[in-house]
Structure formats: structure tokens, C-alpha cells
Amino acid sequence: MNASLFARILRRDLDWYHRIRITPEHPLAWRRFWVGVTHLGGARMTIATCLLTMALPQSRFAGVHAAVALLVAFLFTLFVKRTVGRPRPRAIERGHTIIEAPDRFSFPSGHSAASMAVAAMLALTYPSLGIWLVPVAVLVGYSRVALGVHYPLDVVAGQAIALLTAGLLRLW
């Protein structure tokens, strides 16, 4: 990829970040809504979803696969995050975010990868659930940008890692 194309992509990413991001001046209910959505992609919710699914006898298989997808997506995301080292958006440095960033690296989004990995694996087993779970995972990704802790490309990369992970695990 040539440098000018890469620079244009990053400029567009920054432009979309500024369009989507909410600020502390936005209504409290709106900020709380996005904080609630973002927690759906956190470790507690994604692990709890896998454990709950594993606890039900009729969905144990799907729960185990969702947990494996979650683990693989998490580990790969962590590896890429530490390798690339893209810093978080500048709003964090200025204290203009709604939530605290979990670490200092931005690319790719771990919340986006986690929520999409679980949603995709469960959707592959139960397509009727996918109608609900995948859009929720997309909203989790959007919330990461809205809350100012990720750029849009971070979210897309995290979700792509999750979808690739779920697809490959399903084939295996």
C-alpha cells in the first residue's frame, strides 16, 4: 500500500472518529446508554454469555465454541495490539472521554473483537439468535468510537478478526 493511500485512509478514519464521538457535553442519558452498550463487549459479559450457554445442555456445544472463539480472538487481538502499538485517540490525553481506556493501545478493538466473536459463533449455531446478537456486537463496536476510546478502523479490524476466527473455527 503506498504512503499517500495509507495517509488518506488514516485521515478518513480520524474524520469519522470526530463525527461519531460523543463528548461530556452530550445528554447524560445518551452517554449512559453508550456506556451500557460498551459493557456488553467487556470481559464480564462475553465470558458470562459463554458460561451461560455452556451451562445449558442443549447449547453446550455452541457455548464451548463461543468460548474458544472468544479466547482465540482475544489472544490474536492482543498480539496485534502490542505489535502495531497505535496510540488511543487524543481525546483520552485531554480527558474528553466518557470512560477510561483499558490500556494505551488502540488497534484493534478488543471489545469489538470479543463481542463479535461470541455473537458470530452463536449465530453460526443458532441463526435465529444471530439476527439479534450480531447487531448488538456491531453496536458495541460503534460505542467504542462514540465513547472516544477507539478509531473506526480499530473497530472494523477487531470485528474482522472475530469473524475470521469464528469462520475458521467453524470449519475446523
Residue pairs with C-beta under 8 A, 6 or more apart in sequence:
9 153
10 153
13 151
13 152
13 153
14 151
16 145
16 151
16 152
17 89
17 145
17 151
17 152
20 142
20 145
20 146
20 152
21 89
21 91
21 145
21 146
21 147
21 148
22 30
22 31
22 34
22 98
22 146
22 147
22 148
23 96
23 148
24 31
24 96
24 98
31 98
34 98
34 143
34 146
34 147
35 98
35 99
35 143
35 147
37 136
37 139
37 140
37 142
37 143
38 99
38 111
38 140
38 143
38 144
38 147
39 45
40 115
40 136
40 139
40 140
41 111
41 112
41 114
41 115
41 137
41 140
41 141
41 143
41 144
42 111
42 114
43 114
45 115
46 70
46 114
46 115
46 117
46 118
47 67
47 70
49 66
49 118
49 122
50 63
50 66
50 67
50 70
50 118
51 63
51 67
52 63
53 59
53 60
53 62
53 63
53 66
53 122
54 60
54 63
54 64
54 67
55 63
56 63
59 125
59 126
61 125
62 121
62 122
62 125
62 126
65 121
65 124
65 125
65 169
65 170
66 117
66 118
66 121
66 122
68 121
68 169
69 117
69 118
69 120
69 121
69 162
69 165
69 166
69 169
70 114
70 117
70 118
70 121
72 117
72 165
72 169
73 113
73 114
73 116
73 117
73 161
73 162
73 165
73 166
74 110
74 113
74 114
74 117
76 113
76 161
76 165
77 108
77 109
77 110
77 113
77 114
77 158
77 161
78 110
80 107
80 108
80 157
80 161
81 103
81 105
81 106
81 107
81 108
81 110
82 105
84 105
84 107
85 105
86 105
86 106
86 107
86 151
86 154
87 104
87 105
87 106
88 101
88 104
88 105
88 106
88 149
88 150
89 97
89 106
89 148
89 149
89 150
89 151
91 97
91 148
92 101
92 148
92 149
96 148
97 147
97 148
97 149
98 147
98 148
99 147
99 149
101 149
102 110
102 149
106 149
106 150
106 151
106 154
107 151
107 153
107 154
107 157
108 154
108 155
108 157
108 158
108 160
108 161
109 141
109 144
109 150
109 154
109 155
109 157
109 158
109 159
110 158
111 140
111 141
111 143
111 144
111 158
112 137
112 140
112 141
112 144
112 150
112 154
112 155
112 158
112 159
112 162
113 158
113 159
113 161
113 162
114 162
115 136
115 137
115 140
115 141
115 162
116 134
116 137
116 138
116 140
116 141
116 158
116 159
116 162
116 163
116 166
117 161
117 162
117 165
117 166
118 133
118 137
119 130
119 133
119 134
119 136
119 137
120 130
120 134
120 137
120 162
120 163
120 165
120 166
120 167
121 166
121 169
121 170
122 129
122 130
122 133
123 129
123 130
123 133
123 134
124 130
124 166
124 170
137 159
137 162
138 159
141 155
141 156
141 158
141 159
142 155
144 150
144 154
144 155
145 151
145 152
145 154
145 155
